[in-house]
């Protein structure tokens, strides 16, 4: 393997503007499908789990499996799809992945429409659909490779920010569309899967009829679909290994926050489902706004500077949430209501304000770290291996989304202050800062210079 400095990037075979637009719409619509299913899946699984006599522990484990198997499949298949896209081109892999989303979200809709007498079959098909949707969703690395194909190294970070904006938009609008979609289908349980499948079909049609290939296939492409030795070789590339570790740990830290947010707002502020929906929608909105601001900043500042700013914001935000948790649960007796009783309405309002500000800072920081790392990884890799390298990066990102929620959920229950998930996140981010200072920055100067 070689670095990007050793070989010029090939000219994109299509006008970048249209390729980037289609990638944005494809990722956005694909994430809509994910966001539509996610809020209702636990409630749709519970009646079947009750029907088979599952204990509360077993039911919780099954619901956790339905969540985590999606990211597990992305962890396994992201490098494979990346290598295939280097060999056969980006377009056929994106089309195949979107076709998989259409099929497996339809399977999900069928599974949750089965009667409770067929509970075992319904749960098996739900698991099957989540496995298939996870494999199909492993194409985010391929989408990032399209952006690498269509952008110069200097514009790479601005391009990568589009994926973050698409994630934020899908994360924000998915639950809202699920709410109205269920109403549109007269609250029939299959409506959620049908809506996700239809939106994936729309993305598929865009890919088939509008998207044109951005990568000339067959040149210097990996022949092995799965190769542990090549994955290790990617991790051994100059700067890339440190950057992938940085990305994994940053996502692990952020996932501690994501996995415990709904439980925290309920325990601290007594929020119901509607209130939590608004919080999650606000988080998606911050991701979109921060991603939009990142793009003009990337024209003036190097990726490493933006990444360090993002890390600082994440530390301030997640650390601030830890302080809020301590004040509520340790100092105030277990809830914001207790704080209000002790210090008046102003104290409770102040805690809510601090919670929202800290959350926004953490999310804003993550929106800066995400595209910065992806752009630096892409610039450090051979243009002929963008799919493979970015696929390996997305694989470790998926691993962070598996381990982060697990760690956060366990740590949340360990201490009555509920502060430990945020402590773990801050400690992890401090380690990330050390990796950036010790490995990423020196390697960047060797590869790209100090400018």
Secondary structure, 3 states (H helix, E strand, C coil): CCCHHHCCCCCCCCCHHHHHHHHHHHHHHHHHHHHHHHHHHHHHHHHHHHHCCCCHHHHHHHHHHHHHHHHHHHHHHHHHHHHHHHHHCHHHHHHHHHHHHHHHHHHHHHHCCCCHHHHHHHHHHHHHHHHHHHHHHHHHHHHHHHHHHHCCHHHHHHHHHHHHHHHHHHHHHHHHHHHHHHHHCCCCCHHHHHHHHHHHHHHHHHHHHCCCCCCCCCCCCCCCCCCHHHHHHHHCCCCHHHHHHHHHHHHHHHHHHHHHHHHHHHHHHCCCHHHHHHHHHHHHHHHHHHHHHHHHHHHHCCHHHHHHHHHHHHHHHHHHHHHHHHHHHHHCCCCHHHHHHHHCHHHHHHHHHHHHHHHHHHHHHHHHHHHHHHHHHHHHCCHHHHHHHHHHHHHHHHHHHHHHHHHHHHHHHHCCCCCHHHHHHHHHHHHHHHHHHHHHHHHHHHHHCCC
